[in-house]
Amino acid sequence: MKWQHVADNWSAFYEAIIDRWPDLDEADLDEIDGDQRAFLKLISTTESVEMEEAKAELREWLMGEIPADVVMDEMHDNRSIMNSSKYVPEGEDEYDDDARFGDDDETDGD
């Protein structure tokens, strides 16, 4: 994952951040509000490590997958839905035809 994705969905990442760095708390994360430098400083201070080690820990964490609870976050979902509208041609109703996706409840005439 990229830092920009973390910063854009900052509060959705709280649980994943605290899982990785359990000594951090949400109040500190609220103050940082996605600022990478402030986050690195917080890691360095809280974990009592040098800034280079904090950077290495963050790089390693960013190499992982986006946590499922972040992907399923309501703010993230709404943004994804809004962004997906660019793939629906103007004047087309995205609900008109679901043949590409199948329909378990399909009946004749649908």
N, C-alpha and C positions, 0 to 999 in steps of 0.2 A: 504494500500500500504506500501511498505517497503522503507526505506531511500535509499537503494542501487539503486532501480528503479528510484527514484528522481535524485540521483547523476548521474546515467548513461544517463539520458535524461534531464539534467539540464536546458538547454535553452528552451526546450519544456514546462517546468513547470513555466516559468516566469509569464505568465498571471494568472495562478491559485495561485501562491505565492502572486502576487500583489493584487489579489482579496481578499485574506485572510488578508494580511498586506499591506494596501494601502499606508503607509508612506515609504515603501521601493521603491527603483528605480532600473532600469535595470543595471545601471553602477555599483552599489554596488554588484548586483547579478553576473555580469560578473567577478568581482574580486574574489568572493567566489568560483566560479566554482565547486559547489557541495560539498564543505567541510562543513560537518555538524557542527563542532565546531564553525567555522567562521560564519555560518548562525545563530546559536543560539546566538552568541555574537552580531551580527547585530540586531536580533530581540530584545534582551535585551536592547541594546543601543537606538535603534530607538523608541521602544515602552515605554522606561523608566520603565522597569520591571526587577525584579530580575531574575537571570539565571534559577532558579527553575521554575518560572512562564513561562519563555520562553520555557523551556523543556516541560512543561505541554501543552502549546499551540501547540507546534510542534507535540507532541504525539497525541493530539486530531485531528489535521489536517491530520496526517498520517492514522488515523482510517477511513477516508473517502475513497470514490472510486477514482480511477484514472480518472482525468478529460477527457472528450471525445476528446477535442482538443489535448491532449497529445497522446492518443491512435491513433489518426488520423495523428499525426505528421509524415512527410516524413522520417525522420531519424529512428523513431521507426518502421514504416512500413517496411523499407528496412531491418532492423535488424531482424524483425519477419519473413520476407520472406526468408532471408538467413538461419535462424535457422530452418525453416520448411523443408528445403531440406533434413535433416537427416531422415525424415519420408518417403521419396520416395526411394524405393529400387534402387540400382545401375543398370543402364541400362534401367530403365523404364522412359518413357516420361510422365511427369505429365499432359500433355495435351491430351494423347491418349484416355482416357475414362472418361467421366463426368457423367456416369449413376448414381453414388451414389448421385450426387448433382442435377440432373435434368438439363434440357436445354429448356428454353422457345422457342428457335428458332429451335428446333429439327425438322429435316425432315427425310424422309426415306433415309436410306443409311448412316446416320451420326453415 
